[in-house]
């Protein structure tokens, strides 16, 4: 009833194209949903990076073949291009937290698609350093992880992972610079609780996987048994 009343006062628009009264989801129309480029095989068996063409065997990308990989697997729902990128930018940089539910639905679909039958004990988010969180006012990954946990009916472990030092934005860095930028930036907390836990780690975008890999390393050093990564988009 309240939702209908607010829709009358403040009509919803599609976050992808601006179309009024989107019908596919709360803030996404069918046209934009159909333009989302969902990640499909073939992709790297570890980091989930898609590859063009056809591959009839287990494939590992060059990056994962030449680095220590600490997560058990990483998967993304869609490519960052098009409507997915617009949704993430609006959430992350414009503070459109009302998009969380639509994005969490997409994350849940990704988990059921790529991790069907994989057991998880808790959902964790890639943390922000406290100084960056204070400037932004929120951690979008934490909001996504909490909403995803409710859909999967597993608890959200908000404080089992900490970013103890700040780092530069990863956006314009090379692969080697990204890895060096986040090296040692995270630590696993609640170590007694983490022992033997199977963690689903959530973030908005994965590019080279350097951040997710460091988070997985910290969680496993803290005692986690497995760490699987789920992100909205692959950059």
Secondary structure, DSSP 8 states (H G I E B T S, - for coil): -HHHHHHHHS--B-TTT--BS-SSSSS--HHHHHH--B--SSB-TTT--B-SS---S----HHHHTS---SSEEEEEEESSHHHHHHHHHHHHH--GGGHHHHHHHHHHHHHHHSTT---SEEEE----HHHHHHHSS-HHHHHHHHHHHHHT-EE-TTSEEE-S----STT--HHHHHHHHTT-EEE--HHHHTT-EEEEEEEEESSSHHHHHHHHHHHHTT-SEEEEEEEEE-
